Amino acid sequence: MSNRAITAPAYLSARSGFTFRSMNAETSSAIQRWYTRGRVGTIAKMNVQLSVAPGSGHFRTVTVKKAGSATGLTVTISNTDTFANIDLTGGSPVHFDAGDLIVIEHAIGTTPASSNIRIAMDWTPDVAGESPIFATSSGAP
């Protein structure tokens, strides 16, 4: 599998609840970097929705990484499916400190059908009411 950078909007402000990101018409692997700025919190849930299924024998995997390592927040969508989710609320949600690098990695095996990818994550700040700002970058981590 190979990875390439994608371009995304410069900032996303989020409160406790689902935070949405999109990757448009992806047919290859991509990496998107998010930086938490000045706030700490936890991601416990992730939903991934495709506009088009990968196709028979094809798949897409989306993984959240912390400090360069994969976390338990990973989903794979294959064949005719267009949605997958994971909920670590009762298990091991992923905690981030201010300034931590959050990497969202999109990987494929063989080339799937072109699809927009919508990613939603449940960010819960450690201090109620605090709203982190996510800055994005399109370079390789």
Secondary structure, 3 states (H helix, E strand, C coil): CCCCECCCCCEEECCCEEEEEEEEEECCCEEEEEEEECCCEEEEEEEEEECCCCEEEEEEEEEEEECCEEEEEEEEEEECCCEEEEECCCCCCEEECCCCEEEEEEEECCCCCCEEEEEEEEEEECCCCCCCEEEEECCCC
